[in-house]
Amino acid sequence: MSQDKLLVEAAEIGSIYKIRIGHDGKGIGDGWYLENVTIKRMVKKVQDNEWKRKKKKKSGEEEDEESVPEEEMEVYNFVAQRWLAKDEGDKEIVVELVPEEGSELEENSYEVHVFTGTVWGAGTDANVYVNIYGEEKGDTGERHLKRSNNMNKFEKGQEDVFTIKAIDLGPLKKIRIRHDDSGTNPSWYLERVEVVDLNASTTYYFPCQRWLAVGEDDGQIVRELVPVAEAFVKKDVSSEDQSPTSLGLEQKAKSTTYIVRVRTGDRKHSGTDANVFIILYGTKDDTGIMSLKSSKTYKNKFERGQIDEFTLEAVDLGHLKKIKIGHDNKGNCTGWFLEWVEIDAPSFGKCLMFPSGRWLDKLEDDGRTERIIFPAPLQTREYVPFVPYEITVYTSDIFGAGTDADVFIVLYGNTGISTRQKSLCLNKRERKMYFERNSVNQFIVELEDVGDFIEKIRIGHNGAGINPGWHLDRVDIRRLLPNGKGSETITFPCERWLAKSEDDGETIRELVPSDIFTEKLTKDGKLKQIEQEVEEPLEVHTYGISVFTGDVYGAGTDANVYLTIYGDLGDTGERKLSKSETNMNKFERGQEDVFTLQAVDLGLVYKIKICHDNAMLNPEWYLDKVEITDEDTEEVFVFLCERWLSKKKEDKKIERILYEQNYEGKRGSLDGADLSLSSQDSNANMKEMKKPSLVESIQEGLLIPYHVTLTTGIEPGASTDSRVYIIIMGPQKVQTDRLWLDLTEDKDEFADGSVEKFSVWGADVGELKNVEVGHDGGTPESAWLVEEMTLVVPTKGVMYNFVCNCWLARDKGDGRTSRVFNIVDADCINIGLKVLYEVTVVTGDHQGAGTDTSIYMTLFGSNGSTEEMQLDKNGDRFERAQEDSFVMEINDIAPLRKMRIRTDGNGSRPDWFLEKILMKNLTNQEVTTFTYSEWLSKVHHPKGALMCEMPGVIDDEQMMEDTTYTVQVKTSDVIGAGTDANVYLIIFGESGDTGTLPLKESNKSNKFERNQMDIFEFNDMLSLGELCKVRVWHDNKGIAPGWHLEYIEVIDSAMDETFRFQCDRWLAKSEDDGQLIRELACANNDILEEKERTTYEIVTITSNKENSETKDDVWIILEGRKCRSKEFVLENSPKRKRFGRGATDIFQFSSKNVGSIAAICVGHCPKDGKKSSAKADVYWHVEEIIVTEMELCNKFFFRCNAKIPLRHKKSDYRVFECAKTVESFASKTRSLVPVKYEVIVTTGFEKGAGTDANVFVIVFGVNGDSGKRALKNKLWNLFERGRTNRFYLETLDLGELKKVRIEHDNSGMASSGWLLERVEITNSATGVSTIFPCGKWLDENRGDGLIWRDLFPRQ
């Protein structure tokens, strides 16, 4: 007798209650007599001493005497005294043993009955293995089923009985059965397995009724089966009408189907011929080794760049935590580069991504051929879990009833929920096998849960195959009851052809239920069967469809047209409009085509989707409208289109979603011009749930927009195709959720050197502290070099620019795929506060009212105006009779007074009938209405106008008066003063400007001659109030374009006032300073001198929150640009109480003039300076403070929202910066004097940095803008690499410069791309220089492709 000692390391499993020992039966002398096994296990035990405390005399500290761990040896002796040999004893080579002492477990015998199915080719020659699992005491381990009661095992229709000895498992929960795919006929159809616990005299029934075969079903050769009640099995066996898979639904419900997608890398020699296996590890169990043999997508698996799909099933794994994947290194080309593995579990509603990006090759990487991979949490997708359905299809017993076509089905619930369209056959081979004449075919599929009752189904086929015509008798759909103890079968009769050459030619039918058959398992283990008819099922309606093709050139189409109709009770699914009842040649110009289709009652029809397949020679189609008539109810529904469905015209789309003409419901998610609701502050892949609308979220302060620009570096490997996100963080751990920055459909990666822009909605975190940027990539190929990040917060008026230059990669730098940037390290730029508005554009209900032209809007308010903004078409906006709502960011200029709308007249449908536009301020809920009710069209408008101005109406009050402007232009009496050029004028006043007015129709036939007065009248204008300046210029065309202008007078008929603008200068390239444009200040306005002393009005608004008030005093100091004010004490008294909760208090003080106020210091002090009343827990919660300088009426707003503590020390105060300044008209006109600005433009030093294009600039200041000016110099080669060019512009004083817009026209002989380093502008009157850094390309082929930039001054 020999004794062998082995040292084994294993996971900690606690006390050992049994062991399993065996051998593989290989070798010449494989038999083995085992005497006993002794296992010694070293454990650490903690001695349970009492805690003793010893108090030290000097320090008074306490010390605990901790328990001391002791090592102890546990010894387990397992007595065997038996053979493990194929030819000795019981011929078993595996045995389970329990410890000799202290074990209450005993050996049990399990009788395994294996029933092979009766289908053709059901038997197998392969070796079969089984593992039995108990609920309490583990499993038997995998046992080879060798000795059967039959000489030839596992034959068709045969029962094979085996005995397995193992330690008692308690109640059984599942079995795992497989074969090794060996032998000449390895495929096996297993009917069921019955396991008899001989000790407990209990039989467990494990139905399978599926193939274990590489070439059948899902290609798997291993199944996990769970027990079902005996009543179901006995019913199934005795029933003659049941099909072979009648208990598969119960198995499907208790098991989990995993769809495994394996991506092989796209690199040289990345594919493999080896046999690949996978093991899924869950929180409760693992699948064991499962071979990936039968790919659903490719016959030749695991080739370069392929995604192979497999189906695996397992029981009760719990949540997946990792996988092991590898191969056996066999075959000609064994090396394999695995990109990733994706595992989708529909029953859990979860799809996990396991990134790899490594070789499984003995000659590559680390030489390993298997890897353990963990899921990437950020790539996990969640959705509504699926449920199993058993679908039984009965094909009729008539001649030619069978079909080879691809049959599909859609289920509809009574709550309007439907499943996706599901093909019932997995491949072409199955399509040939199923749906034969008089056949019954069952399918178990996982689909969306449609609710308690299936209202209808849609079943059809694609018309393909040799014999596609099909006569369907009926469809049965079985579902398990909610408690799992029974099922419900719903019958949908059909008894009609689905064939193009039979019946009505339709290949799709909608069926409603007739009967429901319910089976319930009672407490005594018997089945209770209930059959009932469906009460009041939906009726099948006939819908007449009239399709009107437009009467424009090339309107007809030869393509195949498809239609889907949506009602409040469901939809028809996509139907081909194949047979026109009115015309042989369908969809021709100006033609009406009528079609008829049948569908289950849709209820109120409100939407259609119509498209074509872009086939044939002339697929382009201009659709005028569609009319749908419910012939059962005689209701008519009209859907206006008046658009092209063409890949060459308009927006190049061949699909349209149209809403019923009178539909008033929601037409889609309300979003901004570039702000998608899908980018809200939430995981884009989270389960669908009811969320508040975007407008509601904005109004409640839940969401604000963020604009993110990311620049990728240009080093090798800098790009990434991973999904990128940001998290924006504020104080006290307040932060947004992860905001995903998804690329547009035409881009698949953050390419080297690319600049990508995103707009997302996220939580308002208050003052920004940090920004985290990262991606979800888990492979080396997902490495990303972030060069620069810009974050714009429009509602706070700031832009942060981060210079990053760091890798986000697992194999580079610090190995992290995310990084947090501190806001302190960013360049902070003030870009001006924006307010969010809900914009509703109403297009008129006239023929051809919709448009695809570009639309531009400019708004004018009491506090300034916006730049011209384009209204994004966004697919389906601005169509006939539509109301389109979206959110826009508007300068804080409220209240709004006027709107200017302009179209560019381009596009395939340039004409537009604008009814009105509503602007809702989402901060104060103020609604301003702008009504036009006229065409913007060169054809339909009486004057061919493409621009209009509309006064705002707030609470039925029109904000501006109508007027007529009479413009008198006096040309000077100097030699050559007249001009032949075209002259243009813009008038500026209190309420904005007029826009460009061409001075065309004069009272004189020959305009602008020497010493001549030309008079122009502009009717239907809106009065600007007091005028401040005009901008006049000409286009330098004609024989003698030079012009000497003496003055311009503007007469406002509504105000009955004349405004004079003196010039007395040349507008000529060869005279004076060579400028063709002049800005002229109004000579009427009084010049107000800024006085040394003034009066300040201070308004305090106390918060309306609880305990916001104070009974003490407040003091304020004004920090001005010129100087600092004295301390103003805002006194509180018992007679006149101030600073109450929600109160607004007004104070006035005389003071020296501090100039423009930049900040205020606010303190909270005791009355009469009493120290004793200064308590640490007393605060004044101030919401806002408004300071008005009474001389010029300039207002300064300070948004505080802070608690000011009560302190007797005047050194303890809070400082608030000015959030908004409203300059009065008098103040603005005071500074309108001509100023010459020096503009210095520096071109970058990189190769190709210079440009030959024409460059233009607009300078913006607090007093307005300069207008678009060309940067030109005579005989100069401008904007060359590394060069600095100087230019001079004369305009009225712009005040403090806020922004520069610089652009070029992309012209020139050589490359027009331009690297602009910076722009510097100096006010020659004050000597103040402002630097506008750029460092960006203005190039259509680089970066973000823009040829213009908005530059902000360096802080």
Salt bridges, closest charged atoms under 4 A:
GLU12 OE2 - ARG41 NH2 2.47
GLU72 OE2 - LYS45 NZ 3.17
GLU74 OE1 - ARG41 NH1 2.78
ASP90 OD1 - ARG82 NH2 2.58
GLU92 OE2 - ARG147 NH2 2.64
GLU96 OE1 - LYS18 NZ 3.15
GLU96 OE2 - ARG20 NE 2.92
GLU96 OE2 - ARG143 NH2 3.80
GLU111 OE1 - HIS113 NE2 2.78
ASP139 OD1 - ARG20 NH2 3.11
GLU142 OE2 - ARG178 NE 2.79
GLU159 OE2 - HIS113 ND1 2.71
ASP181 OD2 - LYS293 NZ 3.26
GLU194 OE2 - ARG192 NE 2.96
GLU216 OE1 - ARG429 NH1 3.17
ASP217 OD2 - ARG210 NE 2.93
ASP217 OD2 - ARG223 NH2 3.62
ASP218 OD2 - ARG210 NH2 3.42
ASP218 OD1 - ARG223 NH2 2.76
GLU224 OE1 - LYS174 NZ 3.25
GLU224 OE2 - ARG176 NH2 2.49
GLU250 OE2 - ARG478 NH1 2.92
ASP266 OD1 - ARG304 NE 2.89
ASP285 OD2 - LYS174 NZ 2.95
GLU309 OE1 - ARG261 NE 3.37
GLU313 OE2 - ARG210 NH1 2.53
GLU313 OE1 - ARG223 NH1 4.00
GLU313 OE2 - LYS252 NZ 3.22
ASP316 OD1 - LYS284 NZ 3.25
GLU342 OE1 - ARG261 NH1 2.84
GLU342 OE2 - ARG381 NH2 3.87
ASP365 OD2 - ARG358 NE 3.02
ASP365 OD2 - ARG371 NH2 3.54
ASP366 OD2 - ARG358 NH2 3.36
ASP366 OD2 - ARG368 NE 3.80
ASP366 OD1 - ARG371 NH2 2.62
GLU370 OE2 - LYS324 NZ 3.65
GLU390 OE2 - ARG478 NE 2.90
ASP397 OD1 - ARG437 NE 2.94
GLU448 OE2 - ARG420 NE 2.98
ASP473 OD2 - ARG474 NH1 3.22
ASP476 OD2 - ARG474 NE 3.97
GLU488 OE1 - ARG479 NH2 3.85
ASP503 OD2 - ARG496 NE 3.01
ASP503 OD2 - ARG509 NH2 3.52
ASP504 OD2 - ARG496 NH2 3.47
ASP504 OD1 - ARG509 NH2 2.64
GLU510 OE1 - LYS456 NZ 3.15
GLU510 OE2 - ARG458 NE 3.17
GLU510 OE2 - ARG575 NH2 3.59
GLU519 OE1 - LYS235 NZ 3.70
GLU539 OE1 - HIS541 NE2 3.69
ASP551 OD1 - ARG589 NE 2.88
ASP571 OD1 - ARG458 NH2 2.93
ASP601 OD1 - HIS541 ND1 3.67
GLU627 OE2 - LYS625 NZ 3.21
ASP630 OD2 - HIS541 ND1 3.01
GLU642 OE2 - ARG880 NH1 2.60
GLU650 OE2 - ARG643 NE 2.69
GLU650 OE2 - ARG909 NH2 2.59
ASP651 OD2 - ARG643 NH2 3.18
ASP651 OD1 - ARG656 NH2 2.66
ASP671 OD1 - ARG877 NH2 2.94
ASP742 OD1 - ARG723 NE 2.73
GLU756 OE1 - LYS747 NZ 2.87
ASP764 OD1 - LYS796 NZ 3.07
GLU767 OE2 - LYS769 NZ 3.61
GLU781 OE2 - ARG267 NH2 2.39
GLU788 OE2 - LYS1336 NZ 2.94
ASP814 OD2 - ARG816 NE 2.90
ASP814 OD2 - ARG819 NH1 3.13
ASP845 OD1 - ARG880 NE 2.94
GLU867 OE2 - LYS1299 NZ 2.13
GLU867 OE1 - ARG1301 NH2 2.89
GLU868 OE1 - ARG902 NH2 2.84
ASP876 OD1 - ARG643 NH1 2.97
ASP876 OD1 - ARG656 NH1 3.93
GLU879 OE2 - ARG643 NE 3.40
GLU879 OE2 - LYS873 NZ 2.50
GLU879 OE2 - ARG909 NH2 2.83
GLU889 OE2 - HIS707 NE2 2.65
ASP892 OD2 - ARG1199 NH2 3.77
ASP892 OD2 - LYS1220 NZ 2.94
ASP911 OD2 - HIS940 NE2 3.71
GLU949 OE1 - LYS898 NZ 3.34
GLU949 OE2 - ARG900 NH2 2.76
ASP973 OD1 - ARG1010 NE 2.92
ASP993 OD1 - ARG900 NH2 2.81
GLU1046 OE1 - LYS970 NZ 3.31
GLU1049 OE2 - ARG1060 NH1 2.82
ASP1072 OD2 - ARG1065 NE 3.00
ASP1072 OD2 - ARG1078 NH2 3.50
ASP1073 OD2 - ARG1065 NH2 3.54
ASP1073 OD1 - ARG1078 NH2 2.66
GLU1079 OE1 - LYS1029 NZ 3.29
GLU1079 OE2 - ARG1031 NH2 2.60
GLU1090 OE1 - LYS1122 NZ 3.24
GLU1119 OE2 - ARG1124 NE 2.67
GLU1127 OE2 - LYS1210 NZ 2.86
GLU1191 OE2 - LYS1091 NZ 3.54
ASP1212 OD2 - ARG1207 NE 3.00
GLU1238 OE2 - ARG1286 NH1 2.83
ASP1265 OD1 - ARG1031 NH2 3.47
GLU1290 OE2 - ARG1065 NH1 2.41
GLU1290 OE2 - ARG1078 NH1 3.49
GLU1296 OE1 - LYS1298 NZ 3.80
GLU1303 OE2 - LYS1268 NZ 3.27
ASP1339 OD2 - ARG1342 NE 3.27
ASP1344 OD2 - LYS757 NZ 3.25
ASP1344 OD1 - ARG1349 NH2 2.84
ASP1350 OD2 - LYS1299 NZ 3.65
ASP1350 OD1 - ARG1301 NE 2.72
